Amino acid sequence: MPADPRLLVFCDVDETLIHCKSVLDFLPYYWTGRHGPAGTRRAEAIVARLTAMLAGGAPREEANAAYHRSWRGEDLADVDLWARKWFDERSAAPDFWVPATARALRRHRAEGAAVVLVSGSLPSLLRPVAEAVGAYQALGACPEHENGVLTGATRGLPAVGEGKRALVREVLARHPRIPPEDCWAYGDHPSDLPMLACVGHPRLLTPSGTLITPPCAVRA
């Protein structure tokens, strides 16, 4: 992080900074690679369950909690290892990064801003993304583990919906000299609006890949 950042920039990850949904893309990658055909079937069942939850109108917070529970019993070191392999392979593709958002973050960093990623994805997946874009912090729930084995539970606020607003406000409160109205935030989904409403320069990524100021992101 810059010693004295001029401003803070908050950014969602999945489908805002990278084109894919890392939480879903990583499931078959890990389970098949780590557990073979049985793992493939396990990943398909998890994705089907999560998709059905969202299609049935379940809040994203519930789906996010169900996603984290699906990792119960897995070795955290294995997840970290496969997450790094996933990132190295996926990020080599020309369409991995969302160009408009990646350019914006580079510009902000060149101007002395500190970038903070805010995502409901696994920390194992967020770390390499944060390193690649020079973010100094990635906010989200922390999966609990016992002796290195994931329990399926998480500590901290889920970085979804109102949880994102609370996490961003915590960071802003730790930097009282930086006016929130000078800060920026990037998202792609209505669930990102609570986060976008915390800053003076909210930007929403449209399906066409352009960044706009969302008319409903009112400061709160």
FENLINWO-V703053 format. One record per pair of residues at least 24 apart in sequence whose C-alpha atoms are under 7 Angstrom apart, sorted by the first residue. I is the first residue (numbers start at 1). J is the second residue. D is the distance in Angstrom with one decimal. If there is no record, write none. Layout:
# FENLINWO-V703053
((I/J/D) (I/J/D))
This chain:
# FENLINWO-V703053
((1/114/5.8) (1/136/5.0) (2/112/6.7) (2/114/6.4) (5/112/5.6) (5/113/5.2) (5/114/5.8) (6/112/5.8) (6/113/5.4) (6/178/6.9) (7/113/5.0) (7/114/6.5) (7/178/5.9) (7/182/6.5) (7/183/5.5) (8/113/5.6) (8/114/5.0) (8/115/6.1) (8/183/5.2) (8/184/6.6) (9/113/6.7) (9/114/6.1) (9/115/4.8) (9/116/6.0) (9/183/5.9) (9/184/4.7) (9/185/5.6) (10/115/6.0) (10/116/4.8) (10/117/5.8) (10/118/6.6) (10/184/6.3) (10/185/4.5) (10/186/6.3) (11/116/6.3) (11/117/4.8) (11/118/5.8) (11/185/5.5) (11/186/4.7) (11/187/6.3) (12/117/5.9) (12/118/5.0) (12/119/5.5) (12/186/6.1) (12/187/5.2) (13/117/6.8) (13/118/7.0) (13/119/5.9) (15/188/6.6) (16/98/6.6) (16/101/6.8) (16/187/5.6) (16/188/5.5) (16/205/6.5) (17/97/6.0) (17/98/5.2) (17/101/5.6) (17/102/6.3) (18/96/5.6) (18/97/4.4) (18/98/5.2) (19/96/5.6) (19/97/5.9) (19/98/5.8) (22/121/6.9) (23/121/5.5) (26/86/7.0) (30/82/6.1) (60/160/6.8) (61/160/6.0) (64/120/6.8) (68/152/5.5) (68/153/6.9) (69/152/3.8) (69/153/6.2) (70/152/6.4) (71/150/6.4) (71/152/5.6) (72/150/5.1) (72/151/4.7) (72/152/4.2) (73/149/5.8) (73/150/5.4) (73/151/6.1) (74/149/5.6) (74/150/5.5) (75/148/5.9) (75/149/4.5) (75/150/6.2) (76/148/5.5) (76/149/5.7) (76/150/6.1) (79/124/6.8) (80/124/5.1) (83/124/5.8) (83/125/5.4) (84/128/6.7) (87/128/6.8) (100/209/6.9) (100/210/6.5) (118/159/6.3) (118/164/6.9) (119/159/5.2) (120/158/6.2) (120/159/4.6) (120/160/6.0) (160/191/6.7) (161/191/4.6) (161/192/6.0) (161/194/6.2) (162/194/5.8) (164/194/6.8) (164/195/5.4) (165/194/5.1) (165/195/4.4) (165/198/6.8) (168/195/6.6) (193/217/5.8))
